[in-house]
Amino acid sequence: MTPHVHRRTLLKLLTAPILTGLPSRGGSTPPEHSITIVGAGIIGASIGYHLAKRGAQVTILEKQRPAAGATQNSFAWLNAFKQPQPYYELNLLGVLGWRRLCGEMGSDLQVQWGGTVQWSPSGAPATALGKTVNMYRRWGYPSHLIDEAEFSRLLPGVTPGPFGAALFSELEGTVDPVHATNALLKKAQQFGAKVEYPCEVTGIAKGSVATSRGPIETDVLVLASGTDTPRLAQMAGIRVPLKNSPGLLAHTAPQARWLDRIALAPGANIKQNPDGRIVTGTDFAASAITAPSREAGDKLLKNAAQFLPKLKDVSLETVTLGHRVLPEDGLPIVGFAGAGLYIAAMHSGMTLAPIIGQLAAMEILDSAAVDLLTPFRLSRFS
């Protein structure tokens, strides 16, 4: 019988004090327990890191290069502003997981903490924002309304326009998604994991996977391959329902430090990566514009400049078009989908990466069924 890890026990485990330094490879996992992960984005990298840290033999395959897909084009806002409540709780553990990873990896991982400021004009938008804050406060999320004076202190140099209501979510942060992925892969390799790219999967069979570099025998195959997951799962006769959700972002060249936290303006999302680059998009819905043209990027910068005036004198460096890994109902898909096949496909992949990596390692290596993941099984689409 598969053991279950219940919510109260798991919360104690995941919120225990963080020890500094990296633990050594554990001896509880049989050395012949081999796991192959398809996908070297943020989810595949995190699962690989957590498995390798436990002592498993891990091989991570990537068709192009690490973080080449949805990961590199993510806004990478680490937050738990999610519904329904089980999804919120999982994302909250994801945010806390990033703080755990900072303790484990030290300066090798750069996370910009500082929280998020979100605001809206007066009227119905401000009323809705206030109701949202109240709901998340009932759930225990550290988010509260702020006045214009506090707004100016938190976001100096930002002009909000007509000010109706604003909130500050102090727990949140952001990362450079490519840097974070590569940092996790490097640590996984230090624990013995192999990362192979370019390496394309061409077939899936029980106990093995065919690749452009030849066949690989494996005890467990993990599909953490982003938007390519449905195609690969179909090779094993499994349907993974995702929907198309493109997102356009504009990126500047590195600038002096202007933003210490994420700014969510009405119709514009703005952040500054640790390397100084400003990243901005409109919102987190599917983009109506799907061509990453310079014209589209200039429009995004102009839109953001009405809130961050310094952007008026900054030129565009790149425009990226990403495709979110978004299941049909908007919630994650994670867990075993058959003997030896584990699937991890989800929106909010950046936020969820640490907790999904930790829980997936438990489910794979300990034959555990984690209660927190029960609402997010592929079987709900059956």
C-alpha positions as CSV (number, residue, x, y, z in Angstrom):
1,M,0.0,0.0,0.0
2,T,1.3,3.5,-0.9
3,P,2.0,5.5,2.3
4,H,0.3,8.9,2.5
5,V,2.0,12.0,3.8
6,H,-0.7,14.0,5.5
7,R,-1.0,17.8,5.5
8,R,-0.2,18.5,9.1
9,T,2.9,16.2,9.1
10,L,4.1,17.7,5.8
11,L,3.7,21.3,7.0
12,K,5.8,20.5,10.0
13,L,8.5,19.0,7.8
14,L,8.5,21.8,5.3
15,T,8.5,24.7,7.8
16,A,11.2,23.2,10.1
17,P,14.2,25.5,10.7
18,I,16.6,25.6,7.7
19,L,20.1,24.3,8.4
20,T,22.9,26.1,6.7
21,G,25.0,24.3,4.2
22,L,24.2,21.4,1.8
23,P,23.5,18.0,3.2
24,S,25.6,15.1,1.9
25,R,24.1,12.4,-0.3
26,G,21.8,10.2,1.6
27,G,22.3,6.5,1.8
28,S,18.7,5.4,1.9
29,T,18.2,5.3,-1.8
30,P,19.4,2.1,-3.6
31,P,22.2,3.1,-6.0
32,E,20.5,1.2,-8.9
33,H,17.4,3.5,-8.5
34,S,17.9,5.5,-11.8
35,I,15.6,8.4,-12.8
36,T,15.6,10.1,-16.2
37,I,14.1,13.6,-16.3
38,V,13.0,15.0,-19.7
39,G,13.3,18.8,-19.5
40,A,16.0,21.1,-18.0
41,G,13.7,24.0,-17.3
42,I,13.1,25.2,-13.7
43,I,10.8,22.3,-12.8
44,G,13.1,19.6,-14.2
45,A,16.2,21.3,-12.6
46,S,14.5,21.4,-9.2
47,I,13.3,17.8,-9.4
48,G,16.7,16.7,-10.5
49,Y,18.4,18.6,-7.7
50,H,16.2,17.2,-5.0
51,L,16.5,13.6,-6.3
52,A,20.3,13.8,-6.7
53,K,20.6,15.3,-3.2
54,R,18.8,12.2,-1.9
55,G,21.3,9.9,-3.7
56,A,19.4,8.8,-6.8
57,Q,21.1,8.3,-10.1
58,V,19.7,11.2,-12.1
59,T,20.0,12.0,-15.8
60,I,18.4,15.2,-17.1
61,L,17.8,15.4,-20.9
62,E,17.2,18.7,-22.7
63,K,16.2,19.0,-26.4
64,Q,17.9,22.4,-26.8
65,R,19.7,23.9,-23.8
66,P,18.8,24.5,-20.1
67,A,15.9,26.9,-19.6
68,A,15.4,27.2,-23.3
69,G,11.6,26.9,-23.2
70,A,8.9,28.5,-21.0
71,T,11.4,29.1,-18.2
72,Q,13.6,31.7,-20.0
73,N,10.5,33.7,-21.0
74,S,8.9,33.8,-17.5
75,F,8.3,37.0,-15.6
76,A,9.3,34.9,-12.6
77,W,7.1,36.5,-9.9
78,L,7.4,34.3,-6.8
79,N,4.0,34.7,-5.1
80,A,1.0,32.8,-3.7
81,F,-1.8,35.1,-5.1
82,K,-3.7,32.0,-6.3
83,Q,-7.1,30.4,-6.0
84,P,-8.6,28.1,-4.9
85,Q,-7.2,27.6,-1.4
86,P,-5.3,24.3,-2.0
87,Y,-3.5,26.0,-5.0
88,Y,-2.7,29.0,-2.8
89,E,-1.3,26.7,-0.1
90,L,0.9,24.9,-2.6
91,N,2.2,28.2,-4.0
92,L,2.9,29.5,-0.5
93,L,5.0,26.5,0.2
94,G,6.7,27.2,-3.1
95,V,7.7,30.8,-2.0
96,L,8.9,29.4,1.3
97,G,10.8,26.8,-0.6
98,W,12.8,29.5,-2.4
99,R,13.8,30.8,1.0
100,R,14.9,27.2,1.9
101,L,16.9,27.0,-1.3
102,C,18.7,30.3,-0.4
103,G,19.7,28.7,2.9
104,E,21.0,25.5,1.1
105,M,22.7,27.2,-1.8
106,G,23.9,30.4,-0.4
107,S,25.4,33.0,-2.8
108,D,25.1,30.5,-5.7
109,L,21.4,31.4,-5.9
110,Q,20.3,35.0,-6.4
111,V,16.7,35.7,-5.3
112,Q,15.5,39.3,-5.1
113,W,13.3,39.5,-2.1
114,G,11.5,42.8,-1.3
115,G,7.9,42.0,-1.9
116,T,5.3,43.2,-4.4
117,V,3.4,46.4,-4.6
118,Q,0.1,46.3,-6.5
119,W,-2.2,49.2,-7.0
120,S,-5.4,50.3,-8.8
121,P,-7.4,53.5,-9.5
122,S,-10.4,54.4,-7.4
123,G,-13.9,53.0,-7.9
124,A,-14.6,49.3,-8.6
125,P,-11.0,48.3,-9.1
126,A,-10.0,49.6,-5.7
127,T,-13.0,47.9,-4.0
128,A,-12.0,44.6,-5.7
129,L,-8.4,45.0,-4.5
130,G,-9.6,45.5,-1.0
131,K,-11.8,42.4,-1.0
132,T,-8.9,40.4,-2.4
133,V,-6.6,41.5,0.4
134,N,-9.2,40.5,3.0
135,M,-9.6,37.1,1.5
136,Y,-5.8,36.4,1.5
137,R,-5.5,37.8,5.0
138,R,-8.1,35.2,6.2
139,W,-5.8,32.6,4.6
140,G,-2.9,34.0,6.6
141,Y,-1.0,35.6,3.7
142,P,1.2,38.6,4.7
143,S,-0.4,41.2,2.5
144,H,-1.9,44.5,3.6
145,L,-3.2,47.8,2.2
146,I,-0.9,50.8,2.1
147,D,-1.4,54.6,1.6
148,E,0.3,56.9,-0.9
149,A,3.1,57.8,1.6
150,E,4.0,54.2,2.1
151,F,3.7,53.6,-1.6
152,S,6.3,56.3,-2.3
153,R,8.6,54.8,0.3
154,L,8.4,51.3,-1.2
155,L,8.6,52.4,-4.8
156,P,10.6,55.7,-5.1
157,G,10.7,57.0,-8.6
158,V,7.3,55.3,-9.5
159,T,4.4,57.5,-10.4
160,P,1.1,55.6,-9.7
161,G,-1.3,57.8,-11.6
162,P,-4.8,58.1,-10.1
163,F,-4.5,56.4,-6.8
164,G,-7.4,54.4,-5.4
165,A,-5.9,51.5,-3.4
166,A,-2.6,49.7,-3.1
167,L,-1.4,46.6,-1.3
168,F,2.0,45.3,-0.3
169,S,2.8,41.6,-0.2
170,E,6.0,41.4,1.8
171,L,6.8,37.7,1.4
172,E,7.2,37.8,-2.4
173,G,10.2,38.1,-4.6
174,T,11.6,37.4,-8.1
175,V,14.5,35.6,-9.8
176,D,16.3,35.6,-13.1
177,P,14.8,32.3,-14.3
178,V,17.8,31.3,-16.4
179,H,20.2,31.9,-13.6
180,A,18.1,30.1,-11.1
181,T,17.7,27.1,-13.4
182,N,21.5,26.9,-14.1
183,A,22.2,27.2,-10.3
184,L,20.0,24.2,-9.5
185,L,21.5,22.2,-12.4
186,K,25.0,22.9,-11.2
187,K,24.1,21.7,-7.7
188,A,22.4,18.6,-9.0
189,Q,25.6,17.8,-11.0
190,Q,27.7,18.2,-7.8
191,F,25.5,15.5,-6.3
192,G,26.2,13.3,-9.3
193,A,23.4,14.1,-11.8
194,K,24.1,14.1,-15.5
195,V,22.8,16.8,-17.7
196,E,22.8,16.0,-21.4
197,Y,21.9,18.4,-24.2
198,P,21.0,18.7,-27.0
199,C,19.3,15.4,-26.6
200,E,15.8,14.8,-28.0
201,V,13.5,12.0,-26.8
202,T,12.2,10.0,-29.8
203,G,10.3,7.2,-28.0
204,I,9.1,6.0,-24.6
205,A,8.8,2.4,-23.5
206,K,8.5,0.7,-20.2
207,G,11.9,0.9,-18.5
208,S,13.6,2.8,-21.2
209,V,13.6,5.9,-23.3
210,A,14.9,6.3,-26.9
211,T,16.8,9.5,-27.6
212,S,18.9,11.1,-30.3
213,R,22.0,10.0,-28.4
214,G,20.8,6.4,-28.0
215,P,18.6,4.4,-25.6
216,I,18.6,5.0,-21.9
217,E,17.4,2.4,-19.4
218,T,15.5,4.0,-16.4
219,D,13.5,3.0,-13.4
220,V,11.4,6.1,-13.5
221,L,10.8,8.6,-16.3
222,V,9.9,12.1,-15.3
223,L,8.3,14.4,-17.9
224,A,9.0,18.0,-16.9
225,S,9.1,19.2,-20.5
226,G,6.9,22.2,-20.4
227,T,4.7,22.8,-23.4
228,D,6.2,19.7,-25.1
229,T,4.7,17.5,-22.4
230,P,1.6,16.5,-24.3
231,R,3.5,15.3,-27.3
232,L,5.9,13.2,-25.2
233,A,3.2,11.8,-22.9
234,Q,1.3,10.7,-26.0
235,M,4.3,8.4,-26.8
236,A,3.3,6.5,-23.6
237,G,-0.4,6.6,-24.5
238,I,-1.1,9.4,-21.9
239,R,-3.1,12.6,-22.6
240,V,-1.9,15.7,-20.9
241,P,-4.4,18.6,-21.6
242,L,-2.6,22.0,-21.9
243,K,-4.0,25.2,-23.5
244,N,-2.1,27.8,-25.4
245,S,-1.2,30.9,-23.3
246,P,1.4,33.2,-24.9
247,G,3.1,36.0,-23.0
248,L,5.1,38.9,-24.4
249,L,7.9,40.6,-22.4
250,A,10.2,43.6,-23.1
251,H,13.7,43.6,-21.6
252,T,16.1,46.5,-21.4
253,A,19.9,46.6,-21.1
254,P,21.2,46.6,-17.5
255,Q,20.4,49.8,-15.6
256,A,21.3,51.3,-12.2
257,R,19.2,49.9,-9.4
258,W,15.7,51.4,-9.7
259,L,13.4,48.8,-8.3
260,D,13.9,46.7,-5.2
261,R,10.5,45.0,-5.5
262,I,7.9,44.0,-8.1
263,A,5.6,46.8,-9.3
264,L,2.1,45.6,-10.5
265,A,0.6,48.7,-12.1
266,P,-2.8,48.9,-13.8
267,G,-2.0,47.2,-17.1
268,A,1.7,46.9,-16.6
269,N,4.0,44.5,-14.6
270,I,7.5,45.8,-14.0
271,K,10.5,44.3,-12.2
272,Q,14.3,44.6,-12.3
273,N,16.5,41.5,-12.4
274,P,19.6,41.2,-10.2
275,D,21.7,42.0,-13.3
276,G,19.9,45.4,-13.7
277,R,17.7,44.6,-16.6
278,I,14.2,45.9,-16.5
279,V,11.5,43.4,-17.5
280,T,7.9,44.4,-18.3
281,G,4.7,43.0,-19.7
282,T,1.1,44.0,-19.6
283,D,-0.6,41.4,-17.4
284,F,-0.6,37.6,-16.8
285,A,-3.4,36.8,-19.2
286,A,-2.7,35.3,-22.7
287,S,-1.2,38.0,-24.9
288,A,-3.2,39.1,-28.0
289,I,0.1,40.0,-29.7
290,T,2.1,36.9,-30.6
291,A,4.9,38.4,-32.6
292,P,8.0,39.4,-30.5
293,S,8.7,42.5,-32.7
294,R,10.6,45.5,-31.8
295,E,7.5,47.6,-32.3
296,A,5.7,45.4,-29.7
297,G,8.6,45.7,-27.3
298,D,8.7,49.5,-27.6
299,K,5.0,49.7,-26.9
300,L,5.5,47.7,-23.7
301,L,8.3,50.0,-22.6
302,K,6.2,53.1,-23.4
303,N,3.3,51.6,-21.4
304,A,5.6,50.9,-18.4
305,A,7.2,54.4,-18.6
306,Q,4.0,56.1,-17.6
307,F,4.6,54.5,-14.2
308,L,8.4,54.4,-14.2
309,P,9.4,57.6,-16.0
310,K,13.1,56.7,-16.1
311,L,12.2,54.2,-18.8
312,K,11.5,57.0,-21.3
313,D,15.3,57.3,-21.9
314,V,16.0,53.6,-22.0
315,S,16.2,51.6,-25.2
316,L,14.9,48.1,-25.8
317,E,17.3,45.2,-25.7
318,T,15.2,42.2,-26.5
319,V,11.5,41.1,-26.8
320,T,10.6,37.5,-25.8
321,L,7.5,35.5,-26.5
322,G,6.9,32.7,-24.0
323,H,4.2,30.1,-23.8
324,R,3.0,29.3,-20.3
325,V,2.7,25.6,-19.3
326,L,-1.0,26.0,-18.6
327,P,-3.2,22.9,-18.0
328,E,-6.8,23.2,-19.3
329,D,-8.2,24.1,-15.8
330,G,-5.3,26.3,-14.9
331,L,-4.0,24.1,-12.0
332,P,-0.9,22.0,-11.9
333,I,-0.6,18.4,-13.1
334,V,1.8,16.4,-11.0
335,G,2.2,12.8,-10.0
336,F,2.5,9.3,-11.4
337,A,0.5,8.7,-14.6
338,G,1.3,5.0,-14.8
339,A,4.0,2.6,-13.8
340,G,7.4,4.4,-13.9
341,L,6.0,7.5,-15.5
342,Y,5.9,10.8,-13.4
343,I,4.5,14.0,-14.9
344,A,5.0,17.6,-13.7
345,A,3.4,20.2,-15.9
346,M,2.2,23.5,-14.4
347,H,1.6,27.2,-14.6
348,S,3.4,29.0,-11.7
349,G,6.3,26.8,-12.4
350,M,8.8,29.4,-11.1
351,T,7.0,29.8,-7.8
352,L,6.3,26.1,-7.4
353,A,9.7,24.7,-8.4
354,P,11.2,24.2,-5.0
355,I,8.1,22.5,-3.4
356,I,7.4,20.4,-6.5
357,G,11.0,19.3,-6.6
358,Q,10.9,18.3,-2.9
359,L,7.5,16.5,-3.0
360,A,8.2,14.8,-6.3
361,A,11.5,13.4,-4.8
362,M,9.4,12.0,-1.9
363,E,6.8,10.5,-4.1
364,I,9.4,8.9,-6.4
365,L,11.9,7.7,-3.9
366,D,9.7,6.9,-0.9
367,S,6.6,5.6,-2.8
368,A,4.7,8.2,-0.9
369,A,1.4,9.8,-2.0
370,V,1.5,13.4,-0.7
371,D,-1.9,14.7,0.3
372,L,-1.1,18.3,-0.8
373,L,-0.8,17.1,-4.4
374,T,-4.1,15.1,-4.4
375,P,-6.1,18.0,-6.1
376,F,-3.5,18.2,-8.9
377,R,-3.4,14.7,-10.3
378,L,-3.8,14.0,-14.0
379,S,-6.6,11.6,-13.1
380,R,-9.0,14.6,-12.6
381,F,-9.3,14.9,-16.4
382,S,-10.3,11.3,-16.9
